[in-house]
Amino acid sequence: MDKLIPRSLAFLDGNRLTTAIIGAAFAYLMIVILVFGIAALTHGIGEFNYPVVLEADKIVSTVSIGVLLIKVIVLQLLSIVVTMALIQLLANVTRNQNLTLLIATGLSLLQAVAPSNFSFMNGILQFLPGTYFNSYQIVNQQLSYTTDNAQLTFGFGLSVLLFYIIILILFNLGYERIIRSRNIV
């Protein structure tokens, strides 16, 4: 179809990335709804204004469970978008499905495991997008407390993830343009 009706590479890459993001976000939201539905069937819907105690640096505060859940879901969705954009960039660069899978899995696991296993990275954890997959520990400030990194917050995570999304999408769009202009492929 692309040979019959040629389209720009930026459009095709954008279309592929958008489809992947929508599919992954839809799957994640369906899992959240399914889990919440099963819990609601067995124990009732509950109260979204139920307070949760957050303790960080000897400061105790409370927040409603509804606000906590929304923040967790937002960080998870943005982390999924970063992962999809990273996989798209790796697929463009390597042009090999197995190598893309290996590198993307390794990078994602390394970033997600870094907070608990590599204490020497505690100072830079707030800049790694994979850290925010532990969104519940970010939102309830437990990860900030255990790593002694006060910048591991919801607001900082939101800005870091949005920054990575913009950078990865620009790299994705720019990579194909550079390769095609040089006729390397």
Secondary structure as GFF3:
##gff-version 3
##sequence-region A 1 185
A	DSSP	alpha_helix	9	43	.	.	.	ID=ss1
A	DSSP	beta_strand	51	56	.	.	.	ID=ss2
A	DSSP	beta_strand	59	64	.	.	.	ID=ss3
A	DSSP	alpha_helix	65	94	.	.	.	ID=ss4
A	DSSP	alpha_helix	97	117	.	.	.	ID=ss5
A	DSSP	three_ten_helix	119	121	.	.	.	ID=ss6
A	DSSP	three_ten_helix	125	127	.	.	.	ID=ss7
A	DSSP	three_ten_helix	129	133	.	.	.	ID=ss8
A	DSSP	alpha_helix	135	139	.	.	.	ID=ss9
A	DSSP	alpha_helix	142	147	.	.	.	ID=ss10
A	DSSP	alpha_helix	154	182	.	.	.	ID=ss11
###
